[in-house]
Amino acid sequence: MPQYARSERETLVDLMQTLGPEAPTLNTGWTTRDLAAHLVLRERRPDAAGGILLPPLREYAERVRRQLAARPWESLVDQVRRPPVWSPISNPLLDEAANTMEFFIHHEDVRRAQADWQPRDLPAGLQQALWRRAAALARMALRRFPAEVLVQAPGYGQRSAGRGDEQLRMVGAPSELVLFLSGRQRAARVQIDGPPGLADRLRDARLGL
């Protein structure tokens, strides 16, 4: 069985080690050091990881993330490379489900923040895995968008999300759709068809979980 989560993790860590701790990422205000600290927090600090999604815990989570970011760089990225087996999101049974999209997105956060990035030719199996997540992500990310959005990944499927009388069509590879729907619209290679003003609103919307 392909281990896409493991592969994306390894190539992300290799890239971060090549670029160093102060390289830019697509995450506003974050360097590779900040991103590595986020990943360590997510897997190794269950007391703070809830703050990634829950606003009441966000201040505490950010304080813990900054503490982790102050650690020596090599130690920090080594902890990203070698996840704890006791973690509920990184154990062998759940790694693919919990981490494939997470590490793909953050790998691209680093890649696409560099001046010379180019799209990768991804395996069909990884694209299929990302499509399953994109379909679910579309329902969450677009639940309040004031138009129906037909999300299409040629060769993989389509989903409808959002609500309203007007309609947009979003077309792209599953990998590009995942990036768009997770809030990386400007870095994603996605085609949007429909009323121009509404399309611009979608490109500027705050998407993601």
Secondary structure, 3 states (H helix, E strand, C coil): CCCHHHHHHHHHHHHHHHHCCCCECCCCCCEHHHHHHHHHHHHHCHHHHHHHCCHHHHHHHHHHHHHHHCCCHHHHHHHHHCCCCCCCCCCCCCHHHHHHHHHHHHHHHHHCCCCCCCCCCCCHHHHHHHHHHHHHHHHHHCCCCCCEEEEEECCCEEEEEECCCCEEEEECCHHHHHHHHCCCHHHCCCEEECCHHHHHHHHHCCCCC
